[in-house]
Amino acid sequence: MSEVYLAVAIAEMAVAVVLMVRLALGPTVSDRVVALNAASTQAALAVLFFAAYADRTVYLDVALWLASFSYLGGIVWARYLERGLL
């Protein structure tokens, strides 16, 4: 069963890499913000599944930290876009 967790973690990172390409090629700032938020969410999920694979609880803290700051970063970018600072 632990091999499934590793496979899912690798697949999540592959999706994050595709989203990084979208981040680099996004035509607007809004597209780039959405791609960055989605990529960081995928990375948090990859860390979560790797924690299950490695049977280490310390990685759960990293996944929680990454997900929470991803959400906070999306809010900050939205505020900048709302005010027209970019």
N, CA, C and O atoms as a DFTB+ gen file, in Angstrom:
344 C
 N C O
     1  1       0.823      -1.204       0.000
     2  2       0.000       0.000       0.000
     3  2       0.855       1.251       0.000
     4  3       0.443       2.283      -0.531
     5  1       2.033       1.177       0.584
     6  2       2.864       2.381       0.654
     7  2       3.398       2.779      -0.723
     8  3       3.727       3.945      -0.941
     9  1       3.487       1.826      -1.652
    10  2       3.933       2.178      -3.003
    11  2       2.904       3.052      -3.706
    12  3       3.250       3.864      -4.563
    13  1       1.640       2.880      -3.340
    14  2       0.585       3.713      -3.915
    15  2       0.766       5.154      -3.457
    16  3       0.594       6.085      -4.245
    17  1       1.108       5.339      -2.201
    18  2       1.335       6.694      -1.696
    19  2       2.488       7.367      -2.431
    20  3       2.413       8.549      -2.770
    21  1       3.545       6.614      -2.674
    22  2       4.686       7.175      -3.400
    23  2       4.297       7.515      -4.836
    24  3       4.708       8.553      -5.356
    25  1       3.519       6.665      -5.477
    26  2       3.088       6.932      -6.852
    27  2       2.208       8.178      -6.924
    28  3       2.332       8.979      -7.850
    29  1       1.324       8.337      -5.946
    30  2       0.467       9.522      -5.924
    31  2       1.305      10.774      -5.669
    32  3       1.048      11.816      -6.273
    33  1       2.293      10.693      -4.794
    34  2       3.161      11.847      -4.529
    35  2       3.923      12.250      -5.781
    36  3       4.063      13.440      -6.063
    37  1       4.415      11.279      -6.530
    38  2       5.134      11.578      -7.776
    39  2       4.181      12.183      -8.808
    40  3       4.551      13.112      -9.525
    41  1       2.962      11.662      -8.884
    42  2       1.979      12.213      -9.824
    43  2       1.603      13.644      -9.452
    44  3       1.441      14.492     -10.329
    45  1       1.467      13.912      -8.170
    46  2       1.152      15.277      -7.737
    47  2       2.273      16.246      -8.105
    48  3       2.004      17.378      -8.507
    49  1       3.511      15.815      -7.974
    50  2       4.625      16.683      -8.357
    51  2       4.674      16.885      -9.872
    52  3       5.067      17.952     -10.344
    53  1       4.279      15.870     -10.631
    54  2       4.216      16.030     -12.090
    55  2       3.175      17.078     -12.469
    56  3       3.406      17.885     -13.369
    57  1       2.046      17.069     -11.796
    58  2       1.018      18.086     -12.043
    59  2       1.543      19.465     -11.652
    60  3       1.264      20.452     -12.333
    61  1       2.305      19.536     -10.557
    62  2       2.874      20.816     -10.126
    63  2       3.866      21.350     -11.165
    64  3       3.948      22.560     -11.376
    65  1       4.608      20.465     -11.804
    66  2       5.551      20.898     -12.845
    67  2       4.788      21.456     -14.049
    68  3       5.194      22.466     -14.622
    69  1       3.704      20.815     -14.428
    70  2       2.879      21.326     -15.531
    71  2       2.315      22.700     -15.169
    72  3       2.254      23.590     -16.016
    73  1       1.909      22.868     -13.928
    74  2       1.396      24.169     -13.491
    75  2       2.499      25.225     -13.464
    76  3       2.217      26.405     -13.674
    77  1       3.732      24.836     -13.215
    78  2       4.841      25.795     -13.268
    79  2       5.079      26.286     -14.689
    80  3       5.462      27.438     -14.896
    81  1       4.853      25.418     -15.665
    82  2       4.926      25.857     -17.062
    83  2       3.835      26.886     -17.329
    84  3       4.075      27.897     -17.990
    85  1       2.644      26.629     -16.818
    86  2       1.552      27.604     -16.959
    87  2       1.891      28.906     -16.247
    88  3       1.530      29.986     -16.713
    89  1       2.579      28.802     -15.127
    90  2       2.999      29.996     -14.392
    91  2       3.959      30.830     -15.231
    92  3       3.880      32.058     -15.231
    93  1       4.847      30.179     -15.933
    94  2       5.819      30.913     -16.746
    95  2       5.196      31.496     -18.011
    96  3       5.611      32.561     -18.468
    97  1       4.206      30.812     -18.580
    98  2       3.648      31.242     -19.858
    99  2       2.315      31.970     -19.745
   100  3       1.742      32.371     -20.758
   101  1       1.819      32.145     -18.538
   102  2       0.504      32.767     -18.353
   103  2       0.433      34.138     -18.983
   104  3       1.323      34.964     -18.780
   105  1      -0.636      34.395     -19.761
   106  2      -0.703      35.697     -20.429
   107  2      -1.026      36.859     -19.487
   108  3      -0.646      37.998     -19.757
   109  1      -1.719      36.583     -18.394
   110  2      -2.060      37.670     -17.468
   111  2      -1.551      37.328     -16.075
   112  3      -1.193      36.188     -15.781
   113  1      -1.533      38.334     -15.243
   114  2      -1.098      38.142     -13.862
   115  2      -2.073      37.242     -13.115
   116  3      -1.668      36.441     -12.272
   117  1      -3.342      37.374     -13.422
   118  2      -4.349      36.535     -12.759
   119  2      -4.123      35.057     -13.055
   120  3      -4.243      34.221     -12.159
   121  1      -3.797      34.728     -14.301
   122  2      -3.501      33.347     -14.655
   123  2      -2.300      32.828     -13.884
   124  3      -2.279      31.677     -13.448
   125  1      -1.325      33.663     -13.723
   126  2      -0.120      33.255     -13.002
   127  2      -0.392      33.048     -11.519
   128  3       0.166      32.133     -10.913
   129  1      -1.234      33.876     -10.930
   130  2      -1.591      33.732      -9.518
   131  2      -2.341      32.425      -9.288
   132  3      -2.072      31.708      -8.324
   133  1      -3.273      32.123     -10.169
   134  2      -4.033      30.880     -10.045
   135  2      -3.111      29.678     -10.223
   136  3      -3.229      28.699      -9.487
   137  1      -2.202      29.737     -11.182
   138  2      -1.264      28.632     -11.399
   139  2      -0.338      28.452     -10.202
   140  3      -0.042      27.320      -9.821
   141  1       0.119      29.535      -9.611
   142  2       0.986      29.435      -8.441
   143  2       0.248      28.853      -7.247
   144  3       0.799      28.031      -6.514
   145  1      -0.982      29.268      -7.049
   146  2      -1.776      28.750      -5.946
   147  2      -2.062      27.261      -6.134
   148  3      -1.967      26.482      -5.185
   149  1      -2.408      26.871      -7.349
   150  2      -2.677      25.459      -7.622
   151  2      -1.409      24.614      -7.501
   152  3      -1.463      23.494      -6.993
   153  1      -0.277      25.133      -7.958
   154  2       0.976      24.384      -7.868
   155  2       1.404      24.191      -6.418
   156  3       1.890      23.120      -6.054
   157  1       1.232      25.195      -5.603
   158  2       1.608      25.041      -4.198
   159  2       0.660      24.101      -3.462
   160  3       1.072      23.407      -2.532
   161  1      -0.599      24.075      -3.869
   162  2      -1.534      23.107      -3.296
   163  2      -1.146      21.692      -3.697
   164  3      -1.196      20.776      -2.875
   165  1      -0.761      21.509      -4.955
   166  2      -0.314      20.193      -5.409
   167  2       0.960      19.767      -4.687
   168  3       1.125      18.591      -4.362
   169  1       1.852      20.704      -4.436
   170  2       3.072      20.378      -3.703
   171  2       2.761      19.982      -2.262
   172  3       3.388      19.072      -1.720
   173  1       1.802      20.659      -1.644
   174  2       1.402      20.293      -0.287
   175  2       0.798      18.893      -0.255
   176  3       1.055      18.125       0.672
   177  1       0.000      18.563      -1.262
   178  2      -0.554      17.214      -1.337
   179  2       0.537      16.174      -1.562
   180  3       0.472      15.073      -1.014
   181  1       1.539      16.521      -2.366
   182  2       2.650      15.592      -2.588
   183  2       3.407      15.340      -1.292
   184  3       3.782      14.203      -1.007
   185  1       3.633      16.374      -0.514
   186  2       4.315      16.202       0.779
   187  2       3.456      15.376       1.723
   188  3       3.978      14.560       2.482
   189  1       2.156      15.577       1.684
   190  2       1.244      14.808       2.529
   191  2       1.293      13.320       2.187
   192  3       1.366      12.482       3.086
   193  1       1.253      12.988       0.915
   194  2       1.328      11.591       0.517
   195  2       2.711      11.003       0.761
   196  3       2.832       9.815       1.061
   197  1       3.757      11.820       0.636
   198  2       5.085      11.317       0.959
   199  2       5.214      11.035       2.449
   200  3       5.901      10.094       2.846
   201  1       4.561      11.841       3.272
   202  2       4.562      11.588       4.715
   203  2       3.896      10.261       5.022
   204  3       4.342       9.526       5.903
   205  1       2.825       9.950       4.298
   206  2       2.161       8.659       4.489
   207  2       3.051       7.522       4.005
   208  3       3.083       6.454       4.616
   209  1       3.770       7.744       2.916
   210  2       4.664       6.715       2.392
   211  2       5.840       6.456       3.342
   212  3       6.184       5.307       3.622
   213  1       6.439       7.525       3.823
   214  2       7.615       7.398       4.678
   215  2       7.255       7.104       6.126
   216  3       8.133       6.803       6.935
   217  1       5.972       7.189       6.460
   218  2       5.491       6.971       7.831
   219  2       6.180       7.924       8.813
   220  3       6.606       7.524       9.896
   221  1       6.277       9.185       8.408
   222  2       6.882      10.240       9.228
   223  2       5.860      11.340       9.457
   224  3       5.304      11.882       8.501
   225  1       5.614      11.667      10.693
   226  2       4.634      12.709      10.988
   227  2       5.216      14.110      10.893
   228  3       4.465      15.084      10.841
   229  1       6.525      14.230      10.868
   230  2       7.134      15.557      10.801
   231  2       6.818      16.229       9.462
   232  3       6.770      17.457       9.386
   233  1       6.605      15.441       8.411
   234  2       6.276      16.014       7.117
   235  2       4.853      16.565       7.083
   236  3       4.534      17.390       6.226
   237  1       4.017      16.132       7.980
   238  2       2.656      16.670       8.034
   239  2       2.668      18.143       8.413
   240  3       1.857      18.925       7.917
   241  1       3.588      18.518       9.294
   242  2       3.732      19.933       9.648
   243  2       4.151      20.762       8.437
   244  3       3.670      21.877       8.238
   245  1       5.043      20.210       7.640
   246  2       5.497      20.913       6.439
   247  2       4.345      21.080       5.458
   248  3       4.181      22.148       4.868
   249  1       3.546      20.032       5.280
   250  2       2.411      20.111       4.360
   251  2       1.381      21.125       4.844
   252  3       0.828      21.879       4.045
   253  1       1.128      21.145       6.124
   254  2       0.168      22.106       6.678
   255  2       0.678      23.530       6.526
   256  3      -0.089      24.425       6.171
   257  1       1.945      23.752       6.786
   258  2       2.555      25.068       6.637
   259  2       2.488      25.537       5.184
   260  3       2.145      26.686       4.904
   261  1       2.820      24.635       4.269
   262  2       2.813      24.984       2.852
   263  2       1.410      25.317       2.369
   264  3       1.225      26.272       1.615
   265  1       0.431      24.548       2.792
   266  2      -0.951      24.804       2.369
   267  2      -1.476      26.112       2.951
   268  3      -2.169      26.861       2.262
   269  1      -1.158      26.389       4.195
   270  2      -1.675      27.618       4.812
   271  2      -1.033      28.865       4.219
   272  3      -1.714      29.870       4.013
   273  1       0.257      28.815       3.945
   274  2       0.886      29.988       3.349
   275  2       0.533      30.135       1.877
   276  3       0.577      31.241       1.339
   277  1       0.185      29.043       1.225
   278  2      -0.314      29.132      -0.143
   279  2      -1.626      29.893      -0.168
   280  3      -1.833      30.762      -1.015
   281  1      -2.500      29.571       0.750
   282  2      -3.787      30.260       0.850
   283  2      -3.576      31.740       1.176
   284  3      -4.212      32.602       0.570
   285  1      -2.706      32.033       2.108
   286  2      -2.420      33.414       2.483
   287  2      -1.808      34.181       1.313
   288  3      -2.136      35.348       1.099
   289  1      -0.931      33.540       0.565
   290  2      -0.324      34.186      -0.595
   291  2      -1.349      34.520      -1.667
   292  3      -1.257      35.566      -2.310
   293  1      -2.322      33.640      -1.864
   294  2      -3.388      33.918      -2.825
   295  2      -4.209      35.124      -2.420
   296  3      -4.613      35.923      -3.265
   297  1      -4.456      35.255      -1.128
   298  2      -5.211      36.414      -0.639
   299  2      -4.416      37.702      -0.841
   300  3      -4.978      38.722      -1.239
   301  1      -3.128      37.659      -0.571
   302  2      -2.286      38.845      -0.748
   303  2      -2.248      39.267      -2.212
   304  3      -2.387      40.450      -2.520
   305  1      -2.058      38.300      -3.121
   306  2      -2.046      38.627      -4.548
   307  2      -3.387      39.195      -4.989
   308  3      -3.434      40.125      -5.794
   309  1      -4.474      38.642      -4.468
   310  2      -5.799      39.157      -4.827
   311  2      -5.971      40.612      -4.376
   312  3      -6.570      41.424      -5.082
   313  1      -5.447      40.922      -3.211
   314  2      -5.532      42.311      -2.730
   315  2      -4.727      43.263      -3.619
   316  3      -5.178      44.367      -3.925
   317  1      -3.532      42.826      -4.030
   318  2      -2.730      43.660      -4.931
   319  2      -3.429      43.866      -6.264
   320  3      -3.419      44.968      -6.814
   321  1      -4.036      42.803      -6.786
   322  2      -4.736      42.934      -8.064
   323  2      -5.982      43.800      -7.949
   324  3      -6.325      44.546      -8.866
   325  1      -6.652      43.687      -6.808
   326  2      -7.863      44.471      -6.581
   327  2      -7.552      45.963      -6.542
   328  3      -8.312      46.776      -7.068
   329  1      -6.466      46.308      -5.937
   330  2      -6.097      47.726      -5.799
   331  2      -5.406      48.281      -7.026
   332  3      -5.159      49.483      -7.115
   333  1      -5.092      47.409      -7.973
   334  2      -4.443      47.873      -9.209
   335  2      -2.978      48.200      -9.037
   336  3      -2.448      49.052      -9.751
   337  1      -2.310      47.539      -8.099
   338  2      -0.901      47.822      -7.869
   339  2       0.007      47.077      -8.838
   340  3       1.197      47.379      -8.926
   341  1      -0.533      46.119      -9.557
   342  2       0.267      45.383     -10.548
   343  2      -0.267      45.607     -11.933
   344  3       0.277      45.069     -12.898
